[in-house]
């Protein structure tokens, strides 16, 4: 969840406040139309690079472990998963095995990378 903080000086100009709320609401509505990608990798540099590359056109979720990926997928709709194949503790194949059937049926594509 993203929080937006804005400071308004009293007396609050309601027109300014409403315009600010409308601007954020419009931005959020545009983001809802974006396809959602879950990036899963234990390498923070790879995650940051992929997120920077994709975030202008897609809604991005980031997980630095298989367990975090499963948690994110349980709570959010994901259209595509870019999944690292080799990670410590819970690797890519184990993540796929652990996903409930309902989640798997709603995901359009998977891509796993091997180092």
Backbone as a ProteinNet text record, in pm:
[ID]
protein_1_A
[PRIMARY]
XXXXXXXXXXXXXXXXXXXXXXXXXXXXXXXXXXXXXXXXXXXXXXXXXXXXXXXXXXXXXXXXXXXXXXXXXXXXXXXXXXXXXXXXXXXXXXXXXXXXXXXXXXXXXXXXXXX
[TERTIARY]
83.9	0	88.7	52.5	128.3	56.2	130.4	72.7	122.9	34.6	70.7	54.6	158.3	154.4	161.8	71.9	67.9	40	107.3	83.9	7	-102.4	-182.5	-179.8	-152.4	-145.2	-284.8	-315.2	-446.4	-452.1	-561.9	-684.5	-664	-716	-697.3	-781.2	-715.6	-785.1	-842.5	-972.6	-1037.2	-1019.5	-1015.8	-995.5	-858.4	-756.5	-621.8	-618.2	-679.4	-681	-756.1	-868.5	-946.9	-869.7	-801.5	-721	-608.8	-546.5	-438.5	-492	-606	-667.6	-707.1	-764	-803.9	-682.6	-573	-451.3	-401.9	-397.8	-352.7	-450.7	-578.4	-679.9	-667.5	-644.3	-626	-502.4	-393.4	-270.3	-292.2	-365.1	-393.9	-483.1	-580.6	-670	-591.9	-497.4	-413.5	-331.4	-279.8	-198.4	-281	-410.4	-496.4	-509	-492.7	-503.2	-376.8	-268.9	-142.1	-147.5	-80.9	-60.4	35.1	24.2	102.9	210.4	332.1	445.5	502.9	530.2	600.3	743.7	838.5	980.8	1030.6	1090.9	1140.2	1286.9	1372.8	1516.6	1583.6	1684	1757.6	1868.6	1889.9	1992.7	1928.1	1958	1894.1	1925.4	2042.5	2078	1990.1	1967.8	1881.6	1738.7	1688.9	1553.1	1539.1	1634.9	1630.3	1635.4	1721.7	1734.8	1606.6	1550.5	1426.6	1312.2	1303.2	1196.1	1208.4	1328.8	1350.2	1313.9	1343.8	1315.9	1166.4	1093.1	954.1	848.3	884.9	784.3	708.4	759	684.6	566.7	569.7	462.7	382.9	431.9	366.8	361.1	262.3	258	351.3	444.3	549.1	538.9	545.5	566.3	705.4	775.2	911.8	920	982.9	1006.9	1153.2	1218.4	1359.4	1379.6	1269.5	1278.8	1153.8	1162.4	1048.2	931	960.1	853.8	781	856.2	793.2	707.1	752.2	675.8	541.7	542.2	418.3	322.1	374.6	291.5	229.2	307	256.2	147.7	172.3	74.9	-54.5	-46.3	-166.9	-256.7	-196.9	-271.6	-301.4	-237.3	-248.3	-262.2	-332.4	-338.6	-208.6	-152	-28.8	-51.9	-13.5	-28.8	92.9	210.4	334.6	430.5	503.3	606	740	835.5	974.1	1046.3	1076	1118.5	1260.9	1346.1	1481.9	1474	1546.2	1542	1621	1734.9	1822.7	1826.1	1763	1765.1	1787.9	1846.2	1864.7	1730.3	1724.3	1609.7	1495.2	1432.2	1316.3	1342.5	1387.8	1422.7	1298.3	1319.3	1210.1	1117.1	1170	1081.7	998.8	1057	982.4	869.5	896.9	792.9	674.2	702.2	594.8	517.5	587.3	522.6	429.7	469.3	395.5	275.2	265.9	154.6	24	-80.3	-210.3	-261.3	-338.8	-391.2	-469.2	-545.9	-625.3	-536.6	-422.6	-330.6	-269.6	-227	-164	-258.1	-386.5	-483.3	-503.3	-476.1	-499.3	-376.6	-264.2	-141.8	-121.4	-102.4	-90.2	41.6	151.5	280.5	380.8	478.7	592.3	719.4	821.3	951.7	1052.1	1133.8	1235.6	1372.6	1460.5	1596.5	1693	1791	1895	2023.9	2102.9	2228.3	2330.3
-116.6	0	123.2	219.3	342.3	453.3	529.3	641	771	867	997.9	1097.6	1173.5	1271.1	1410.3	1493.3	1630.8	1719.5	1833.1	1928.1	2046.7	2080	2194.7	2294.1	2418.9	2523.3	2579.4	2600.3	2654.5	2803.2	2853.9	2782.4	2705.9	2585.2	2497.3	2547.2	2563.4	2600.3	2471.6	2454.1	2329.9	2302.9	2406.2	2385.6	2322.1	2371.5	2315.7	2170.6	2145.1	2009.9	1913.5	1955.9	1869.2	1841	1941.8	1921.1	1820.9	1828.7	1735.8	1593.1	1578.8	1446.1	1391.5	1476.5	1432.5	1388.9	1463.1	1428.3	1289.6	1263.5	1132.6	1022.6	1053.3	956.7	919.6	1019.4	993.6	908.6	938.5	861	716.1	697.5	563.1	487.7	555.1	490.7	445.6	526.9	486.7	364.1	358.6	246.3	118.6	128.9	11.4	-55.4	21.5	-33	-106.5	-88.4	-150.9	-300.7	-377.3	-518.2	-525.3	-632.9	-647.1	-753.5	-717.8	-810.2	-827.7	-952.4	-983.1	-1020.2	-944	-971.7	-1046	-1162.6	-1243.2	-1275.5	-1224.4	-1248.6	-1217.9	-1295.2	-1269.9	-1166.9	-1124	-1024.6	-885.5	-799.9	-668.1	-580.9	-596.3	-517.7	-557.1	-687	-734.9	-685.1	-693.6	-645.1	-496.4	-418.9	-273.7	-240.7	-309.4	-284.3	-319.3	-436.4	-477.5	-382.8	-344	-252.9	-119.1	-64.2	62.9	53.6	-58.2	-78.4	-91.7	-157.6	-192.9	-103.9	-28.5	40.4	151.4	201.6	306.5	249.8	120	61.4	-46.2	-89.4	-197.6	-166.5	-223.6	-218.2	-329.6	-297.1	-390	-426.1	-555.7	-606.9	-667.5	-653.7	-704.3	-798.3	-914.2	-1009.5	-1052.6	-1050	-1089.3	-1233.2	-1307.5	-1449.8	-1521.4	-1652.7	-1732.3	-1718.8	-1715.9	-1703.3	-1569.1	-1461.3	-1330.3	-1331.4	-1400.4	-1409.2	-1477.2	-1586.3	-1658.3	-1570.1	-1496.8	-1405.8	-1297.9	-1239	-1133.9	-1190.9	-1309.7	-1368.6	-1408.8	-1440.2	-1476	-1354.5	-1234.7	-1113	-1024.7	-1052.5	-964.1	-1043.1	-984.3	-1043.7	-1012.4	-1111	-1094.1	-1150.1	-1072.5	-1117.9	-1195.6	-1157.9	-1218.9	-1228.8	-1339.6	-1356.2	-1372.5	-1287.2	-1304.2	-1362.9	-1490.9	-1568.4	-1620.4	-1588.2	-1642.1	-1791.9	-1869.2	-2014.2	-2062.5	-1999.7	-2041.3	-1935	-1965.1	-1876.6	-1963.4	-1905.1	-1983.4	-2012.4	-2115.4	-2158.8	-2210	-2122.3	-2160.3	-2115.6	-2209.8	-2173.9	-2164.2	-2124.4	-2103.7	-2224	-2344.6	-2460.9	-2489.3	-2469.6	-2491.1	-2388.6	-2264.6	-2161.3	-2205.8	-2251.9	-2294.8	-2413.2	-2504.4	-2619.6	-2577.6	-2475.2	-2434.6	-2344.7	-2291.7	-2202.4	-2280.4	-2230.5	-2296.3	-2296.1	-2396.4	-2412.1	-2288.2	-2226.2	-2108.4	-1993	-1977.9	-1871.3	-1904.4	-2027.1	-2069.1	-2049.9	-2075.1	-2063.4	-1919.4	-1823.4	-1682.8	-1609.7	-1677.7	-1614.1	-1651.7	-1549.3	-1571.7	-1638.1	-1591.9	-1641.4	-1646.2	-1733.7	-1742.3	-1732.3	-1679.3	-1681.8	-1704.2	-1804.5	-1832.2	-1810.6	-1746.8	-1727.7	-1810.4	-1862.9	-1939.6	-1861.9	-1859.8	-1782.3	-1844.4
0	0	0	-82	-93.7	-19.5	59.6	131.7	70.8	62.7	10.4	123.8	148.6	255.8	195.1	236.3	188.4	308.7	315.6	423.4	367.7	433	395	510.5	477.9	579.9	604.7	733.5	770	742.3	701.7	667.7	536.8	531.4	417	299.6	188	64.5	5.9	16.8	-25.4	-174	-255.9	-399.7	-426.8	-358.5	-373.8	-325.4	-211.4	-156.1	-248.6	-300.7	-390.2	-518.9	-572.6	-693.5	-667.5	-550.7	-515.4	-503	-438.4	-423.2	-559.9	-645.4	-779.7	-861.3	-849	-922.1	-880.5	-751.3	-702.7	-740.9	-736.9	-775	-922.5	-1007.9	-1151.1	-1176.1	-1105.8	-1120.8	-1078	-969.3	-920.8	-1018.6	-1075.8	-1173.3	-1295.7	-1341	-1454.3	-1419	-1297.7	-1255.1	-1248.5	-1218	-1211	-1347	-1456.6	-1590.8	-1633.6	-1562	-1596.4	-1567.6	-1650.5	-1620	-1500.5	-1425.1	-1303	-1321.9	-1284.1	-1292.8	-1153.1	-1118	-994	-1028.9	-975.8	-994.1	-871.2	-892.9	-781.2	-806.3	-720.1	-734.4	-601.4	-566.9	-443	-463.1	-585.7	-617.2	-620.5	-521.8	-516.4	-637.7	-696.5	-815.5	-933.3	-950.3	-1058.2	-1037.5	-914	-885.1	-916.7	-870.9	-891.8	-1041.6	-1114.5	-1258.7	-1332.9	-1301.8	-1368.6	-1334.5	-1207.4	-1165.6	-1236.9	-1243.6	-1312.3	-1460.2	-1520.5	-1661.9	-1690.5	-1601.6	-1628.6	-1563.9	-1461.2	-1379.8	-1452.6	-1562.4	-1633.6	-1712.3	-1741.7	-1822.4	-1749.8	-1633.4	-1560.5	-1412.2	-1345.5	-1200	-1152.1	-1065.5	-1025.8	-878.5	-850.5	-715.4	-713.5	-602.5	-590.4	-471	-492.4	-384.1	-390.6	-275.2	-271.8	-227.7	-216.4	-181.8	-231.8	-239.4	-280.9	-186	-56.9	42.6	29.5	8.6	-12.9	-138.4	-241.8	-366.9	-343.9	-269.3	-240.7	-161.2	-64.8	14.7	-72.6	-160.9	-250.2	-341.4	-396.6	-488.7	-418.7	-291.1	-216.5	-194.6	-195.8	-164.2	-285.8	-399.8	-515.5	-645	-741	-874.3	-947.2	-1012.5	-1088	-1227.7	-1331.2	-1469.1	-1518.6	-1470.8	-1516.4	-1398.8	-1392.5	-1289.1	-1358.7	-1321.5	-1364.3	-1244.2	-1252.8	-1136.3	-1153.2	-1057.5	-1054.7	-1025.7	-1101.6	-1087.3	-966	-941.5	-831.2	-722.2	-609.6	-493.1	-370	-265.8	-143.7	-75.6	2	81.8	-5.8	-82	-163.4	-307.6	-393.2	-530.5	-619.2	-744.6	-838.4	-853.8	-879.5	-893.3	-767.4	-650.5	-525.5	-510.6	-551.6	-546.1	-631.6	-752	-841.6	-783.5	-719.6	-657.3	-543.1	-469.6	-350.2	-379.6	-500.7	-531.3	-539.9	-475.7	-485.6	-630.3	-663.5	-798.9	-843.4	-752.1	-786.4	-834.1	-771.5	-811.7	-947.2	-964.7	-1089.9	-1209.2	-1190.5	-1299.4	-1344.1	-1256.7	-1288.4	-1340.6	-1348	-1395.6	-1542	-1625	-1768.5	-1807.2	-1749.2	-1792.5	-1678.1	-1696.4	-1606.2	-1688.5	-1629	-1690.7	-1579.5	-1593.9	-1493.5	-1556.4	-1482.1	-1533	-1450.8	-1517.2	-1451.9	-1465.5	-1359.3	-1361.1	-1452
[MASK]
+++++++++++++++++++++++++++++++++++++++++++++++++++++++++++++++++++++++++++++++++++++++++++++++++++++++++++++++++++

